[in-house]
Amino acid sequence: MEIQLGLIEARYADMIWKHEPVTSSELVKMTAVEFNWKRTTAHNVLRRLIDKGLFRNENGLVTAVISREEFYSRQSRQYVEDTFAGSLPAFIAAFTQNSGLTAEEAEAIRRMIDEAEEK
């Protein structure tokens, strides 16, 4: 399932993930400060995020349906699929073409590969 977010929706979603569980009235206050939004705007954008399957609002308490990590993992997989025909090696080659990896980055990637192979 591909979920597209605009920049403002992504910033609002990050705010919710950071503070959840959070009441919708707290979100109205936070978005007034952060984005200079009116109450109706905060509720309308929240409704769009709920309709996209990211969050739920039960009796004014907003919680995540999928975690921030899961959302960005799906986005990353979709990007590799769309841009590199699903080839992770092609993505890594493009990513490292103009700048190599530090020893720490290379070691972290080796650990990820080892963990993925064990699954």
DABELZI-V564582 format. One record per helix or strand. SS is the DSSP state (@ for helix, = for strand). FROM is the first residue (numbers start at 1). TO is the last residue. If there is no record, write none. Layout:
# DABELZI-V564582
{{SS;FROM;TO} {SS;FROM;TO}}
This chain:
# DABELZI-V564582
{{@;7;19} {=;22;23} {@;24;34} {@;39;51} {=;55;58} {=;61;64} {@;68;84} {@;88;96} {@;103;118}}
